[in-house]
Amino acid sequence: MINIAGGVYYEQCMCPTWQELFGSGGRAATAIARLGGTVSLATYTDNTAGSVLRLRAALEGFSLEPHPIDRSLQFRYTHGLSKPTIDPIPKSQQSLQVTARNVVRFGFLEGDCIVNAYQAVYDPQSSSNPAPFHENGSKAERLALILNRSEAQALHGSSTLSTADLARALSKSQHAEIVIIKMGPAGALLFHDDRIHTIPSFVTPKVWKVGSGDVFVATFAYFWLEETLTPLEAATLASRATAFYCESQGFASKAGLSTYTPSAASMPKKSRGGRAPLVYLAGPFFSLSQLWLVEEARGQLLEMGLNVFSPVHDVGHGPAEDVVHKDIEAIHACDLMLAIGDGLDAGTIYEIGYARALKKPVIMYVENESEEDQKMMAGSGCTITDDFVTAIYQTAWKAAEL
């Protein structure tokens, strides 16, 4: 039996369209049940969410311990990598109590959970103010801490350490036998028995990010707690299960996971001169919607640890004699290009052709143009996708190969 304590939330995404009731707790319970695990979920829920959740628990085969609240939270995303808006403002509830041999605890927005376990997996779920596992009186003889790098930095209180040193420091300060730091397209870093292991991410044709970290935590917990695999084996399977989820928006069974063999992504490395790879961000920037998309793409690439040249940010508007040679020089200097193709902007199409003539890799994000209008780009070897998040990830994966 694996006991899960985690939130159940309404989720809504504008693009691609998504409207479900999951949250970290609901998604983790479903993921473990699909793998064949025996699961109990303790969570806060309103009457409507509770009705849906009881049906899902019956369908998936997990047990439910609902704690009633007036209104469950809703997370609204613009796209799968955006920061969600949350409604209503969370109200603090009485802490849950879970005493069991094996526990997966997620951070809550509307309350807390005090755990007494032999083995526990903990994901704090807060990049701004992650709570230490033991801070609320929780206890576990064996603790696995899973978090992303921003959460790790906030929990340790330092942004200067390498990821490996950060994992070592957290293992000591948080009394964690296992520390896993998730790093998006770069995979994850595992610290266990004073050894560092690199867990790859896996390349998928589509990338659905909402809840992917929950699937990683749940799958790791199942294989470590219930199947008693080594942390390295459990984390590698967790990464593959996460890739399955990102590609399909679904949950892998154990049999399905055994036959799912996507290619591992390359590990990121420094480019020329010891710097991170430089991405030329091509796209029109003549309206508010175009500027918003360029700004969003640039921010996401920078968060991936890449360098970005953006004509509107780094050169600006101006006559041809002032801007064109600067853009051309930047295409020569870049390692690869991410191009926004909707609108078939003449300048963007020219930049794509120039980059391909120089044998630079080009990832093209385009949703609304015909196959005929994409023919030259497809035929010249551009990687084309109609999904924004997938374009960002494909850019990061391609940059790691260079």
Number of C-alpha atoms within 10 A of each C-alpha: 15 25 24 29 31 29 27 27 24 17 20 21 18 12 13 15 10 15 13 11 18 20 20 27 27 24 23 31 33 26 27 29 24 18 19 16 21 17 23 21 26 24 25 30 22 17 14 10 20 21 11 11 19 16 11 19 19 11 11 17 19 22 17 21 15 18 14 15 15 10 17 22 24 20 18 20 21 15 21 23 15 15 11 17 13 15 13 11 11 14 12 11 14 11 14 15 14 21 14 17 16 24 28 28 28 25 22 22 16 18 17 22 22 19 24 19 21 15 20 28 28 22 25 22 22 19 16 11 11 19 17 20 26 13 10 13 11 17 18 21 13 15 23 27 27 27 25 20 21 18 22 27 22 16 22 18 10 11 13 9 12 10 20 18 13 22 28 20 17 22 21 11 12 18 19 25 17 21 30 30 24 24 18 18 22 23 20 23 23 24 26 19 8 10 9 17 15 18 25 22 26 22 21 20 15 22 25 23 20 22 19 23 23 23 29 25 30 29 28 29 29 27 21 20 22 15 12 12 15 13 23 19 14 21 27 21 19 25 26 26 29 30 29 26 24 24 17 15 18 16 23 24 15 15 10 13 16 12 8 14 12 14 12 17 20 20 16 20 15 13 15 12 7 8 11 18 25 21 28 26 27 27 29 24 18 10 8 9 11 16 15 12 16 23 16 14 22 23 13 17 20 12 11 17 13 21 18 23 20 20 21 20 12 13 14 11 13 10 7 9 8 12 16 15 11 14 20 14 10 18 24 14 14 20 23 26 27 27 26 26 26 18 15 16 14 12 12 19 20 11 21 29 17 15 21 17 10 11 13 19 22 29 26 29 22 20 15 11 13 10 10 9 11 16 10 14 21 14 9 14 14 21 18 21 17 16 20 24 23 23 25 22 22 26 24 24 21 21 24 20 13 15
